[in-house]
Each structure stands twice: as C-alpha cells, then as structure tokens.
Amino acid sequence: MQKIITIENVSVRFDHHATQHRSLRTTLSNLAKNRRAEYFEALKEVSFTIDKGETIGLIGRNGAGKSTLLRVIAGVIKPQFGNVIVNPDSRLVPLLELGIGFQAELTGTENCFLAGALMGLSKKQIQAKLDGIIKFAEIGDFMDEAVKTYSSGMYARLAFSLATEIEPDILLLDEILGVGDMFFIRKCTARMQKMIRSGITTIMVSHNLDFLVTQCSRLIWLEHGQIRLQGEPKMVADAYRKLGNQK
Amino acid sequence: MLIHFKNLNWGFLKAYAFTQIKLRYRHTSLGIMWNVLEPVLYLGTLSLVFSAINRMELSDYVVYLFSTLVPWRYFEATILGVMESIIAGEWLLKKLAISYFIFPLTRWLIAAIDFFYAFAVVLVILVLVKPSWTIHVFILPLSIFITSAAALGIGMLLAVAYTFFRDIKPLATTGLMLTFFSAPILFKADAMPMGSLQSELLVYHPVTYFAALFQKPLYYNCLPSLLDWLVTAGIASVFLGLGIWAIHYFTPRFYFYL
C-alpha cells in the first residue's frame, strides 16, 4: 500500500504565555526576570502512518489532542518537534469546521467562488461544479441571498456540498457531521460512504463511536496527547468504552 | 523563503481583495462610485481649509498638497492595513494551511486599488488647476513602486510585531501621525528659515525624500535627485527584505498567538 501521510515523533506545545493576556510590559518583565515560559503539551511524540484509501477515526476525551492532530496533518499547526509528511500530489481538504472561507455578507454563489478559490480551483472549475453543489445543498433560489440569512441547516448543507464536490484525495473531518438535522446527517453520511468507497483517504474526529466503527478501517485512541491504542475499530472502541465504564 | 510565494494562492488573494472592496459599498446607493467621490470630497475640503490657513493661492497649494497627500494616505493605509492583517486573518489562518503572506498582500492590494482611484482623481483636478506640465510626470510609476515597497515592508514588520504584542497598534498610529505632521506634506520645506533647526531636521526626515518623488515631478516640474532615489530605494529594500524575512521566520509561531 502507498503511504499517503507519515507522522514521525510529532510534539506540539502550547506556550501558556501565548494563550494568556499579554502585553509589552508583561513580556519585558518576564524577560527581565528570566522567567521561562510554561507550556502545555497537546501532542507528545506521536508517530503513525496512513495508507492511501484508509479511513481513520480519531477518538479520545476532550483535550486529548484529536483536533490538534488534525490541524497538524492539515499543515495549520507547525509542530515544534517531529515531521509530518503528506504526499505532495494529493489534494488535502480540511473540513475543520463547515463554511471555511465563507463571508456572511456574500451570497451562496459568491461564497462558492471565494471558498473554491481558497481550495485552489479556478472560476471555470467552480462554475462547472456549481449545479452539483446547488443540487446537493437543496438551496435553490437562496443561492443568490447572503448566507447570513440562511438557517444553520442551509449553511451546513451548502458548506458540506461545496467541500465534497471539490473531490479531495485526503479529507479531514472534525466533528462536522454533528451539525444539521437527521436528514442532512443521513445525506452527508451517504455521500461520505460513496467517497470512502471511491478510494479517498479520510481522517475523522468524532465522539460517535458506532458511526466510526462502521465507517473506519482503523481507530486511533488518543489520551493526553499520546496514542493509547490503535487498530481494528471494534477492538479499539470496546477498549475505549470499557475505560469509560470504569470511570 | 521563496516557497511561501510559490505556494501563494494568487487566485484567492485576488478574489478576496475584490470581494472586500465590493462588500464595503454593498448597501450604499452609489456603490463603487464612492471610491471616486470619497477622495474628491476629502481633497476638496482639505484644500479649502489649508489654503485659508496657509494663505497661499488655492491652485498653487492644491498642486503642492495633493501631489504628496494622496501618496501619503496610501503609504499610511498600507502600513496600518498590513499591520493588522495577520491578526484579522485569524478566521482563516487557524483553519487552513495557507501562506501567512496572503493577508498582508491582500490589504496592500486593497490600499493600492483605493490609491489608484484617488490618484486618478488628483490627476484630473491637477489638469484643471496646474498651469504647466512637463515630461517628468512619467517618472511617477517608479515613485509609486518604491513607496509601495517601503509601505509593504514596514507594514509586514509591524504585522509580525503586532501579532506578538498588541500594544504596537497605538504606538504605530501615533508614530505615523508624528511623521505626517513633521514631514513637508502640509507645508513646504523652503518655508522654514534657512539654517534653522527645523530645516536641518527635515534633511534627516525620511519622508522628505519620499515626498520629493512626487513633489518634484508634479509641483516643481523636475526629476527627483539621485539622493532622493538612493535614500527611498534603500529604505524600501531594507524594510521589504526585513518584512519578508520576519513573516517567513515567525510563521511556525503565529498560530499560537492568534
């Protein structure tokens, strides 16, 4: 199998000073007192590889490092230690939230062109996909209205439709299927399954274990920024549930 | 370092900049016309007020004032816009791996588009009030290029500083205001008594040389001197180089400070 993502000894530290209130005065004071910055380690020496076409589920408690790991793979966070190697020929679409690149004042159509440009598509390419996007999103005439007037369901449908029409090679999903009504979730799940069958590589974060067990080829369980267990989905999910029952 | 530019999504940069301009006037009746009307109203008011204060002939003062005031407004808008660009781009920079140069360049492009509208207005006004024109005005694109590069470089350096220290913004705003009022923009350098401290200080004021790039071709009908070109091109090169280096160097750390 062709390796599409390699994570080697990745560590990510969040400097407490960076996330707290800071000013020139506090920074100079810290420097003068030679006070060392305290940090929180969100990921600690994480290593694994992902083959082309795999569907990986990331599980773990809140704060375990799942979203940080997705952001590292997406290239949004540069880890202080270790390497992340993503096949450069693959189109990676990170759906860390629905509607990335959307502007509230723009219409649905205008947002499709702007967010499409963000994903590296030309105007012509977006134009060619527009009918498919509108059809899946079931928005109709609202495509010419500002997205700030959309219901949350309409917004989510348009954003998901656009992101999945782009035909990614690697798709990163961070809990986005928790948005919208049951009809939307069912529709998105069906599209996701179709994409998985077509051979794209998917890495998803979700707290819905049953969904992950049925959709994924492997689960990775993160705890305190480290991999606690990874392997066959049912085995990892059972171990995770067992721990939950003990606590 | 060049990899950042190679990976720059120019399609998005262009689309985002034009979207911002479009959105600015979306709910106005006159729309994009405001890009022309706003400088007309601003320059008209200023020229009336300052010609009354300075007791200069209106047409003469208008030529002098507009030749540098509009480039200065562009210089200032670029620096302040670029300075805030990385912080303002948080909504995207924390969710997608895109070059950190995208937002500084977008702000610069928006300021440049506004400037071209305003400068076109200035040229039309000058055609009406300026008695004679010389071939020296054709050097203006080079003056604009150097001024742009300097403003972009200073803005990028401040953008890095502002990301880490939010105290920078009021300091930068005050610094620009001081620079503006101490530079020969509202007043003429030769209005200072020869040999006075003020006239001596103007020799060391960097904006004196940037102002000369516009005042000499438009007001004095001559070319800027070699010293004007050397000082301004030197400042622009140093700040642009430092600005690009700073964004490149600090890119891995920005996420944690947004």
Interface residues (C-beta under 8 A of the other chain):
Chain A: F14 D15 A18 T19 R22 S23 L24 R25 T27 A74 G75 V76 I77 K78 Q80 P94 L96 E97 I100 G101 Q103 E105 L106 E110 F113 L114 A117 L118 G120 L121 S122
Chain B: N9 G11 F12 K14 A15 Y16 T19 L23 R26 L92 L93 K94 K95 L96 A97 I98 F164 F165 R166 D167 I168 T251 P252 Y255 F256 Y257
